[in-house]
Amino acid sequence: MSKLIFKDLYLFSPSEKLAKKISFAPGRTMITSDAHDGTDRGKSVIMKALYHTMGADCYFEGKWDDSSKTYILRFCVDDDEYYIFRHNKLFKVFDGEKNLLFSVISRHELSERLSSITGFAVKLPPRERNSDDGYIQELEIASAVYNYLLYFVDQDYQNGSQFASFQHLGEYLDYKENVLYYHFGAFDDDYYMLVQEQDILLAEGRRLENEHKMTCMMLDKIYANIHSVSYSKDIKHLRADVNRTRDEYNKLSNALNQLRQKLIRLRNEKADLEYHLHALTLFGKENDLQIASLNNHVCPFCKSEINDAIDLRIKKYSTGDDIILLSSDMQYSIMEIDRKISEYEAEYSQWLSKLRKYEESINIASTEINDILKHEGFIDIKESVAEDLDTIRNSISENEKKLREVKKSLRKYGEIKKKINERYYALMLSDKNRFGLEGINAKSFENIKRTFSAGGSNNPLSTIIRYVNLIQLKHEFNPSAIDFPVVFDSPNNAETDETKKRQIYSYICERITENQLIVSGLGFSGDEILDSFDSIITLTNNKYELLCQKDYDANVSLLRELNNK
């Protein structure tokens, strides 16, 4: 198991020529100040700045102007040392010798590049998803903040089961479950591929069932037309007469078949356009690369090649600014296809009427000949439709077989989720009883997605308990994943009495044993709790004066060196 350890944090205000350097123990560090007058000394700024520098966005309040500050964090992963530099949205990462490894302004790219160092990056499905066909996009590496979700608690956002300590967490819909199970190793790339395959198979199943229903209705109509038709037994003597009229009759039959094929092609073309229109909606805010990706020439349902004008439309409207025009063009095309389908269906009905009128008008002396012609013509159509029906049924059977296999593969992930939830319930229930948190219903622990809040002075305690147990679950179910430092900003609040305060800190030290631990709090001078910590940092600066000129002068060379690379 790899460990990420925070070593030195540098906070710079270049315009003021002020700075602060804070060093952390690899084990446990306590940042404290006077119990009676120790507020506004900068403890929370230090705590927030750690993961803020790593790519999360924390809530800085009061007089701290984040936009004017530069952050540098020296950290190590196992035996390798690194520096990360942040100013606004600019990030730079250096090795231990201060050689620039990369610089980015995208948090997604930052997460991807940091994963080469940490071996970990949360992957999530994109926010957009079509609820009608269930189609889900491929996974993408999430912003770096989702990697740290389990490891930081802001003193002002101790909201029970809510992840509220970081900003900008609305990028993904219902992210909590996916993020947690990804941290725990229950969800991986294979899981999301199976989910995607299941969604596609379900959509294909619905399409095949509709086609099966339509084909059965068509076959019923054919049977209704030939129900009363009888054979002539004297076929030998009537064959010559029948052959004289067969060519004309076949023309009518072929016309019906051609119309039917046109209807099938139009419906496939409509399905293809609707698929691309949906994909265009999904990627409407993306660039030309996403737009070009729509041009795959393959029907998403029948998988046949589509040689229509969709590629020409995409080439015509090839920029992000023309997405609205392309969308409108596709919508128009869909409506035009619907119009043609209606026309062809009406024409199909007319041809059937013509067939009957033609048969009635044929000057044939023998009723038996008419019966043979009628029977053979309808039989030809029936056999063609019946063959299509068999093909559809085979496709349905094959689709159902694949779906069963996918669901079988997904069940193992469900079993892992069940084990995680059972263990989560046991851990949370044990701590609920340990601390007497009667205000929380134990049923809220039955599923890790459920929310709870203890309320009042118990809220900080319940929040810390949840975070500690989530970290425990990650250790148990995904032991090979990297350990990030645990940063708890004043886990007790003003409403917490001394007994609960002592309970919280003792509990944290008892349970967090494998991760680097950094906590803050007021009034620990001379307290026996400090014996559990490897390093105690006591802030004695004036209120709102965390930064000083002395630290700036001592460390400005580092700022200049990293800034200029």
Secondary structure, 3 states (H helix, E strand, C coil): CCEEEEEEEEEEECCCCEEEEEECCCCEEEEEECCCCCCCCCHHHHHHHHHHHCCCCECCCCCCCHHHCEEEEEEEECCEEEEEEEECCEEEEEECCCCEEEEECCHHHHHHHHHHHHCCCCEECCCCCCCCCCCCCCCEECCHHHHCCCCEECCCCCCCCCCCCECCCCCCCCHHHHHHHHHCCCCCHHHHHHHHHHHHHHHHHHHHHHHHHHHHHHHHHHHHHHCCCCCCCCHHHHHHHHHHHHHHHHHHHHHHHHHHHHHHHHHHHHHHHHHHHHHHHHCCCCCHHHHHCCCCCECCCCCCECCCCHHHHHHHCCCHHHHHHHHHHHHHHHHHHHHHHHHHHHHHHHHHHHHHHHHHHCCCCCHHHHHHHHHHHHHHHHHHHHHHHHHHHHHHHHHHHHHHHHHHHHHHHHHHHHHHHHHHHHHHHHHHHHHCCCCCCHHHHCCCCCCCCCCCCHHHHHHHHHHHHHHHHHHHHCCCCCECCEEECCCCCCCCCHHHHHHHHHHHHHHCCCCCEEEEEECCCCCHHHHHCCEEEECCCCCCCCCEHHHHHHHHHHHHHHHCC
